[in-house]
Amino acid sequence: APPTSISVLAADTPAPFSRYQAQNFTLVCVVSGGKPAPLVYFKRDGEPIEATPLPEPPAGTGNWAPRNLLHRDLDDTKVQKSLAAEGEVGGGRPFATMDPPRGLAAERDPVTETIPETVVSREFPRWVHVAEPIYYFRHTHAPVSDGTIEARATLTWTLNPQIDNEALFSCEVKHPALSMPMQSEVTLVAPKGPKITMTPTRARVGDTVRILVQGFQNEVFPEPLFTWTRVGSRLLDGSTEHDGKELVLERVPAELNGSMYRCTAQNPLGSTDTHTRLIVFENPNIPRGTEDSSGSPTGYRGFRLVLALTLTVILELT
């Protein structure tokens, strides 16, 4: 029986972009429905990949996750000066992975509508590769209850964003029941230009505002991580950042008018920042000056406070 499905995915994702440290990257090709087991191999930009085979993992070890297979020297121009002053750069000690400070100040101009995208993925590290990337290949297969065989092939190498971004990888399958190879392909792409929407489009004091990433200007693979921060301050709930495609601001107060929010989208190929500004209009149903920091009217709270103080005085007099 020929294979019925083939898919390529990235292992251990979503994962962040690392500017200061080389990291391994693994593609997984899953082929289902065939019998006997098919022959699976990878290509890059249409050319077969010469990979070093790895032995199959022992039975019962579960999903295999490659770790620390490869090591490369790091670009010492990105290391903090304090570390460089200590000497022995590249001597085996791990480098600090702190991101450089972001240069966007917290502006409060409510008339600003278009915020330019800040792309940080172009600050690619200059990893030192003495030769072509070294690929590691592993092929396993397991019987399925319907009598067919599921084959899994993994390809692991040290990712280099400078040359791997927009590289086309394909997984191909040869099988006696196929007249021509079956294939599935993916293009490694860093995120660029997130498309952000805000609802409601005209937010008023006390509204719940939702800021959502709906897509990108390009096809992104693998799936990116999303992190929200408020420029120059904390988020409405007091946290410093929020993970996920959507940021929800409940019962926005007037003080948030003009506040700016940064969405950082990143995958192992690169990172990009996009900013949006929140404009909060007056709410005719809430008189000016009667909302608290969470956007809720304070009149009822004030009434409860006065009532509690009155009851306390009465109890003390009696």
N, C-alpha and C positions, 0 to 999 in steps of 0.2 A: 504494500500500500504506500502511495506517495505521501509526503508530508502535506498537511492541510493548512498550517499557519507558520509564519516566521515573523519575529519582531526583534528590534534592537532597542535596548534601554541602557541608561547609565546607572551604575551601582553607586550606593552611598550618596544619593542626591535627594533633596536639594542640599548643596554645599556652598560655602562662601568662596569668594575670590581671595587668593593669598598673594599679596604683593611682595612679600619679603622671604617667602619660604617655598621651595619647590614641593609639589604634591603629586601623588600618584593619581591616575585616572583609569577607570575600568569601564569598558563597554561589555554588555552581556547580550548574547544572541540566543534566543529561545526558539527551538524548532519543535513543533508538536505534530502528532498524527501519523508519523511514518513508521514503516517496518520493512526491512531491518533498519538499524540506526544509520542516519545519513552522514555524509562527510561535510563538515562545516569549516569554513575558512573566512578570513577577513581580507578586504582590500582598502587601500587608501587612494583616493582620487583615481580610481580605476586600476591601480597597480597592486598586484598581490603583495602582502606584507610578509616579510621573512621574520618569523617570531621564534623565540626560544621556548620550547615546550616545557610545561611544568607537570609534575606527576599529579595523578588524581588524589584528592584528599581522602583520608581514611573514612571508612563507613561510620555514620553516626555523628559526624562533626558538624552537620548542618550546612547552611550557606557559607561558602568560602568568601572571605573578604581580604583581598591582598593588602598587606600593610608593610611599609618600609622596605619595599623591594629595591628601590633605586635611591641613589644619593648623588646630589650635584652640589658643586660649590655655589655660594651665593654671591650676589653683586654687592660688594662692600660700599658702593656709593650710596646705598639706601640705608645703611646702618647708622644709628644715632652717633653723633660725634663723641659722646661720652664713652660709648663702647669702643670706638676706633682709638681713642686716646689710651685705652687700657692695653692696646696691642693685641697681637695674636688673633687678628681677624681671620675667620675661617679655620680656627683651631679646634673645631669640634663642638664648641659651646653653642647652644641655640641662641638665635638673635631675637630681639624684641619684635613683636608683631603688631605694635601700635600703629594705627592709621595716622597719616599726617593730618594736621588740623584743617578743618574745612574753612574755606575763605569767605563764605557768604554771611554777611551781618544780618542781624534781626531788624528788618525795616518795618516801618509802621504806616507807610503811605497807602491809604485805602483806595487810591485811584489806579494803582498798578494792577494790571490784569495778566499780561504775558510775562511769565517768568522763564528765562532761558534755561535750557537743560545744561547741567554741569556734568560732563563726561569725565570720569576718572579712570576708566578702563584703558585709556591710551598710555597711562604711565606704566607700561609693561616692564617688568624686571628683566634684566639681561642675564638670564640663567646661562651658565657656562656649559655648553655642550661640545665636547671634544669630537663627537661624531654624530651620525644619524641617531634618532631615538632608538632605544633598545626596547623592543616589544616582547612581552611575555604572554604565552598562549596556553590556555587550559581547556580541555574538551572532556565533558562528562555526559553520560546518558543514564536514564533510569526507566524501567518499565512502568507503564500506566495500566490501570484496571481494565481498560478496553482492549488490551493486548498490544497496543502500539508502544512506541518508545519516544520519550521526550529527551531531546538533546540540548545541552547548554554549552556554549563556548564563550570564554572570557578573553578579552585582550586588554592588557595592562601596560602602561608606560608612564614616564614622568611627563606631565603636561607642560607644554611651553606655549603660553598664550600668544607669543609673537608669531609662531608658525602654525599653531594648531587651530587658531580662530578661523572659521569658515573652511575648514578641511572637511572633505566628504569621506565618510567611512561607510562601507557596505559589508554586509554579511551575506555570503552566498552558500547555497546548499546543493550538493550533488547527491542524487539518489537513483538507483536502478530503474525506478518507476517514472522518472522524470526525463522528458526528451531534451530539456535544457535546464540549466541551473535556476533555482528559485532564489530571489534575493530581497533584502530589505536594507534601506540605507538611511543614514542620518547625517546632517551637517552640524558640526560643532560651531555654535554661534553665541557670542556674548550679547547680553541684553542691551538694547539701545532705544531711547525714546519711548518710555512707558506712556500709554494713553490713560489719562486720569480724568474721571468724572466725579462731580459733586452733586449730591441731592440733599435738600432741594436746591435748585439753581439760585434762588433768592432766599437765603437763610435769614430768619428773624430771631430775635431774642427768645430763648426758650425752646427753639426747634432742636430736633435731633438731626445732626448733619452726618452724612455718610460719604466718605471719600474712598473711591474704588479704582483699582488698576484693572482696566478692561482688556489690555493687550499691549502690543509693542509695534513699532514701525517695521520690525523684521521678525522672522521666525526664529525663536530662541530655543536652543537645546544645549545642555539639559535644562530641566525646569529650574527657574531662579528662586532665590530667597527674597522676601520683601520685608523691609524694616522701615517703620515710620518714626520720625522724630519731629519735635517742634523746634524751629530755629530760635536760639537764644533763650529758651525756657523749657519747662517740663510740659508734658501733655496735660489735658484737662483733668485726668484721674490722678495726677501726681507722679506718674511713671516717666522714666526717661525715654523709653522707646516702646514700640508695639510691633509685633511680628504678624505678618499676614497680608493678603491682598487688600483688605478693607480696614479703614480706620473709622471708628464711630465716636462722635462727640455728642454726648447726651446733654440736652437742655443748655445750649450754648449761651453764655452771658455776653453782655455788651462789651466786656473787656477783651474778648477775643477778636473784635473787629480789627482787621489788618494783620492778624497773626499769620505766620508763614509755616508751612509744613513740608518736610523733606521726605520723599520716598526713595529709598536706596534699593535698587534691584541688582542682584549679583548672582553669578554662577561661577564655576571654576575658570571660565574663559575671560571674565571681566566684570566690571561694576559700573553702574551709572546712577546719577542722582537727578531727580526731577522735583521741582518745587511748585507748590500751589499756595495761593493766598486766600484766606477766608474773609469774606466781607459779610458782616452781620448788620442787618437793618433793624430799625426800631419795630417793636410789636405793639400795635394799638391796643391790644388786649392786656398789656402789661404796662402800667404807667412808668415813666422814666424814673429811675432811682429806687424802684421798689423790688428789683431783683437782686438776689445774692450772687456769690461767685459762681454758683452752679446754674444760674439762669432761672431759679425758682423765685416766686414772689416771697418777700420777707414779712408781709403784713401778718399772715397767720402765725408765723414763728414768733413775731413780736407780741402778739396777743397771748400766746401760750406762756411766754416768759413773764409778762405782767401778771397773768393769772397765777402763776406759780409763786411769784414774790408776794402777792396779796394773801394767798393761802398761808404762806410761811409766817407772815406778820400776824395774821389772825390766830394761828396756832400758838405763837409765842405769847400773845396777850392773854390767852385763855389758860 
